[in-house]
Amino acid sequence: MKTISTTAIAIALMSISPMATATETMNDDNTAAAQAEAQADDGIPGPEQDPYIWLEEARSEKALEWVEAENTRTLAVLEADPRFEALKNEALAIFDSEDRIPYVSFRPDGLYNFWQDKQNPKGLLRRTTIESYKTENPEWETILDVDALAKEEGKEWVYKGSTCLPPALQKCMIALSDGGEDATIMREFDMTTKSFVEGGFELPEKSQGGIQWVDEDTLMVGRDFGEGTLTDSEYPFTTRVWKRGTDIADAKEIFRGESNDVWAGASLLRDNEGTIHATTAFRGVSFHESEYFWLNPENYEWVKLDIPKKASPYGIVDEHLLYSTDVDWEVDGQTFPADSLIAVNLEEWKADPNGAKKTLVWAPAERQTKRGGAITGNALFVAMLDNVVGKILQFNFKDGAWVSEEVALPDNATVGIATSSDETDQIMFTVTDFLNPTTLYYSDGSGEPEIIKTSPSRFDPAGMDVEQHEATSKDGTKIPYFIVKPKGMEMNGETATLMTGYGGFQVPRLPAYLATTGKMWLEKGGAYVLANLRGGGEFGPGWHQSAIRENKQRTWDDFIAVGQDLVDKGFTSPEHLGIQGGSQGGLLVGTAFTQRPDLFGAAIVQIPLFDMLRFHLIGRGASWIGEYGDPRIPEQRAWIEGYSPYQKIVKGVDYPTPFLWASTADDRTHPAHARKGAAKLKELGQPYYYFEDTVGGHSGGVDNEQRAKLQALQYVYLMQRLMDDDAGSGD
């Protein structure tokens, strides 16, 4: 399946990375302090200004002792709450449920699914047929039992996906993480024999990066190859061609970026039949900007593609190569607007990539934006948002022109592309909203999509309303938000309300079924708010680019404006208003409760960015300079210092008892951010909670038991802070 996402890299910050991560940073107690002292001349806080730099050592003995003490203190309060076990059981029942939709990917030998439940906490990779999948109880064939593998090898293996050789997709490199961090090892696996290949390709050292198959005996590899092969952001920037039976150390390097790139590497341009049409490469010169290259097959020299840095190849459709652009692109007197799709004839492009004629495939109307797509055997499908409502368009090149038609799916919902087949016209779509469980639609191209599976209800939506409102941000911009609330709710400010958002990296936050939130919060009488903030992708590239770098404060202003609007309209009051967010969303929550501590009664800060004056030195932080700015540059440090939550925790302010949590194995944002925030609060005598999961990586727990525990801890905290009789009374 070739599923395309214009925000794939950005989503890596939130949950799943298309590139696995490099070696974990800061491996001994002296590294962070030495690094901090080296930055002193740049105005970056060192040990004298920051007494908690030692918490940046993820697994130092001192840091882990601190974590253990904090966990003990927090669990003693939250697990002791009589509601904790019931909430945990509610979450676990949802996560372990056998009747949830088993999402699949199409492969020539069947439909593949990765499944976790109570009996298989680490998961099973399994397959079935389309005929069986359409039944109520599909018959599954186990391909890889990760629990059995972990037990056999004495590792905490977490399955991180596979990369397979097209078109058969039988020879694969499987990525495994020990404990959930982004960095993985990779091993060759045969889907036919359902076993690892003895003496096959193996990358045993954990690293960020990945591979592509050239043929059954050749891989293109972008990994940590030792000194001089990782960027300042600690991602690979070289690519080698590795032949079977040879040492990876002897593999020939074919592309090299620069150490100050975010990441760089080479790849193959394939069509839906697996045919290689070109070798390409990219240099991520910032998180949002890349330079692309084409390898001339006649002289084997790299040719830079003449495209904007915020444009990229999108895929091959109907013998055309498509580009996507996030900025206006002027070519030969024609301007292609930002967020449009542009096509060039594939053969013309292969003869002269920079001279091939470009034509418009699609351009957005006002408040429209595309949010990914998929290429089947005979068509391109693009998911798009129209004023935050989803729809799918199908594109084909017919009679010398591009034509499109809307796919027949329900209106006023969030729709997406779940999976598609490269070889056939098979495709599946998801349709969801806040109160209605996700429905999976299937089409083989012969007719309109039909319902193939529906997720069961996890909570009772009776008596609940969904409304959309707007808040006015500090600069006058209208910021939309959704509220899910009890019908007929009295506007007396007494409803416990949980507000969330993201507002970064052009990632949209959209209405989706609230399975655990519905059961654990809405059914208990709470309300839920989703804010569509600038910096996100709800209204296209412009919505994102208007709130980055020197304008990043706009994101925080938008979130605060929504919170204030909820209070002003009587939906809730500060003592009953809580906020929650993870990663960039954790930074969002951190800025909100430090800038407006009077507006919130609770704040859940999940796996956050928090110390923004040192973010470029912690975890993968340097890769996000394009979003926030560079603290080493005085002008840009001034933007960041104005909102960095760690520095904004000061004496004499009454903060709303935040709950910060992180994962020791998170090698992306790094647990140091949350740790240091908690330590600073403790120093000032401010009440807070801190919890750190010792495994789990950037998205939290690696199995359903851990995920349920994290859910229960957070909802107990919210109930204590926002629902109980003494809510908002302080600690």
Rosetta blueprint (number, residue, H / E / L):
1 M L
2 K E
3 T E
4 I E
5 S L
6 T L
7 T L
8 A H
9 I H
10 A H
11 I H
12 A H
13 L H
14 M H
15 S L
16 I L
17 S L
18 P L
19 M L
20 A E
21 T L
22 A L
23 T L
24 E L
25 T L
26 M L
27 N L
28 D L
29 D L
30 N L
31 T H
32 A H
33 A H
34 A H
35 Q H
36 A H
37 E H
38 A H
39 Q L
40 A H
41 D H
42 D H
43 G L
44 I L
45 P L
46 G L
47 P L
48 E L
49 Q L
50 D L
51 P L
52 Y L
53 I H
54 W H
55 L H
56 E H
57 E L
58 A L
59 R L
60 S L
61 E H
62 K H
63 A H
64 L H
65 E H
66 W H
67 V H
68 E H
69 A H
70 E H
71 N H
72 T H
73 R H
74 T H
75 L H
76 A H
77 V H
78 L H
79 E L
80 A L
81 D L
82 P L
83 R L
84 F H
85 E H
86 A H
87 L H
88 K H
89 N H
90 E H
91 A H
92 L H
93 A H
94 I H
95 F H
96 D L
97 S L
98 E L
99 D L
100 R L
101 I L
102 P L
103 Y L
104 V L
105 S E
106 F E
107 R E
108 P L
109 D L
110 G E
111 L E
112 Y E
113 N E
114 F E
115 W E
116 Q L
117 D L
118 K L
119 Q L
120 N L
121 P L
122 K L
123 G L
124 L E
125 L E
126 R E
127 R E
128 T E
129 T L
130 I H
131 E H
132 S H
133 Y H
134 K L
135 T L
136 E L
137 N L
138 P L
139 E L
140 W L
141 E E
142 T E
143 I E
144 L E
145 D E
146 V H
147 D H
148 A H
149 L H
150 A H
151 K H
152 E H
153 E H
154 G L
155 K L
156 E L
157 W E
158 V E
159 Y E
160 K E
161 G E
162 S E
163 T E
164 C E
165 L L
166 P L
167 P L
168 A L
169 L L
170 Q L
171 K E
172 C E
173 M E
174 I E
175 A E
176 L E
177 S E
178 D E
179 G L
180 G L
181 E L
182 D L
183 A L
184 T E
185 I E
186 M E
187 R E
188 E E
189 F E
190 D E
191 M L
192 T L
193 T L
194 K L
195 S E
196 F E
197 V L
198 E L
199 G L
200 G L
201 F L
202 E E
203 L E
204 P E
205 E E
206 K E
207 S E
208 Q L
209 G E
210 G E
211 I E
212 Q E
213 W E
214 V E
215 D E
216 E L
217 D L
218 T E
219 L E
220 M E
221 V E
222 G E
223 R L
224 D L
225 F L
226 G L
227 E L
228 G L
229 T L
230 L E
231 T L
232 D L
233 S L
234 E L
235 Y L
236 P E
237 F L
238 T E
239 T E
240 R E
241 V E
242 W E
243 K E
244 R L
245 G L
246 T L
247 D L
248 I H
249 A H
250 D H
251 A L
252 K E
253 E E
254 I E
255 F E
256 R E
257 G L
258 E L
259 S L
260 N L
261 D L
262 V L
263 W E
264 A E
265 G E
266 A E
267 S E
268 L E
269 L E
270 R E
271 D L
272 N L
273 E L
274 G L
275 T L
276 I E
277 H E
278 A E
279 T E
280 T E
281 A E
282 F E
283 R E
284 G E
285 V E
286 S E
287 F L
288 H L
289 E E
290 S E
291 E E
292 Y E
293 F E
294 W E
295 L E
296 N L
297 P L
298 E L
299 N L
300 Y L
301 E L
302 W E
303 V E
304 K E
305 L L
306 D L
307 I L
308 P L
309 K L
310 K L
311 A E
312 S E
313 P E
314 Y E
315 G E
316 I E
317 V E
318 D L
319 E L
320 H E
321 L E
322 L E
323 Y E
324 S E
325 T E
326 D L
327 V L
328 D L
329 W E
330 E E
331 V E
332 D L
333 G L
334 Q E
335 T E
336 F E
337 P L
338 A L
339 D L
340 S L
341 L E
342 I E
343 A E
344 V E
345 N E
346 L H
347 E H
348 E H
349 W H
350 K H
351 A H
352 D L
353 P L
354 N L
355 G L
356 A L
357 K L
358 K E
359 T E
360 L E
361 V E
362 W E
363 A L
364 P L
365 A L
366 E L
367 R L
368 Q E
369 T E
370 K E
371 R E
372 G E
373 G E
374 A E
375 I E
376 T L
377 G L
378 N L
379 A L
380 L E
381 F E
382 V E
383 A E
384 M E
385 L E
386 D E
387 N L
388 V L
389 V E
390 G E
391 K E
392 I E
393 L E
394 Q E
395 F E
396 N E
397 F E
398 K E
399 D L
400 G L
401 A E
402 W E
403 V E
404 S E
405 E E
406 E E
407 V L
408 A L
409 L L
410 P L
411 D L
412 N L
413 A L
414 T E
415 V E
416 G E
417 I E
418 A E
419 T E
420 S E
421 S L
422 D L
423 E L
424 T L
425 D L
426 Q L
427 I E
428 M E
429 F E
430 T E
431 V E
432 T E
433 D L
434 F L
435 L L
436 N L
437 P L
438 T L
439 T E
440 L E
441 Y E
442 Y E
443 S E
444 D L
445 G L
446 S L
447 G L
448 E L
449 P L
450 E E
451 I E
452 I E
453 K E
454 T E
455 S L
456 P L
457 S L
458 R L
459 F L
460 D L
461 P L
462 A L
463 G L
464 M E
465 D E
466 V E
467 E E
468 Q E
469 H E
470 E E
471 A E
472 T E
473 S L
474 K L
475 D L
476 G L
477 T L
478 K E
479 I E
480 P E
481 Y E
482 F E
483 I E
484 V E
485 K E
486 P E
487 K L
488 G L
489 M L
490 E L
491 M L
492 N L
493 G L
494 E L
495 T L
496 A L
497 T E
498 L E
499 M E
500 T E
501 G L
502 Y L
503 G L
504 G L
505 F L
506 Q L
507 V L
508 P L
509 R L
510 L L
511 P L
512 A L
513 Y L
514 L L
515 A H
516 T H
517 T H
518 G H
519 K H
520 M H
521 W L
522 L H
523 E H
524 K H
525 G L
526 G L
527 A E
528 Y E
529 V E
530 L E
531 A E
532 N L
533 L L
534 R L
535 G L
536 G L
537 G L
538 E L
539 F L
540 G L
541 P H
542 G H
543 W H
544 H H
545 Q H
546 S L
547 A L
548 I L
549 R H
550 E H
551 N H
552 K L
553 Q H
554 R H
555 T H
556 W H
557 D H
558 D H
559 F H
560 I H
561 A H
562 V H
563 G H
564 Q H
565 D H
566 L H
567 V H
568 D H
569 K L
570 G L
571 F L
572 T L
573 S L
574 P H
575 E H
576 H H
577 L E
578 G E
579 I E
580 Q E
581 G E
582 G E
583 S L
584 Q H
585 G H
586 G H
587 L H
588 L H
589 V H
590 G H
591 T H
592 A H
593 F H
594 T H
595 Q H
596 R L
597 P H
598 D H
599 L H
600 F L
601 G L
602 A E
603 A E
604 I E
605 V E
606 Q E
607 I L
608 P L
609 L L
610 F L
611 D L
612 M L
613 L L
614 R L
615 F H
616 H H
617 L H
618 I L
619 G L
620 R L
621 G H
622 A H
623 S H
624 W H
625 I H
626 G H
627 E H
628 Y H
629 G L
630 D L
631 P L
632 R L
633 I L
634 P H
635 E H
636 Q H
637 R H
638 A H
639 W H
640 I H
641 E H
642 G L
643 Y L
644 S L
645 P H
646 Y H
647 Q H
648 K H
649 I L
650 V L
651 K L
652 G L
653 V L
654 D L
655 Y L
656 P L
657 T L
658 P L
659 F E
660 L E
661 W E
662 A E
663 S E
664 T L
665 A L
666 D L
667 D L
668 R L
669 T L
670 H L
671 P L
672 A H
673 H H
674 A H
675 R H
676 K H
677 G H
678 A H
679 A H
680 K H
681 L H
682 K H
683 E H
684 L L
685 G L
686 Q L
687 P L
688 Y L
689 Y E
690 Y E
691 F E
692 E E
693 D E
694 T L
695 V L
696 G L
697 G H
698 H H
699 S H
700 G L
701 G L
702 V L
703 D L
704 N H
705 E H
706 Q H
707 R H
708 A H
709 K H
710 L H
711 Q H
712 A H
713 L H
714 Q H
715 Y H
716 V H
717 Y H
718 L H
719 M H
720 Q H
721 R H
722 L H
723 M H
724 D L
725 D L
726 D L
727 A L
728 G L
729 S L
730 G L
731 D L
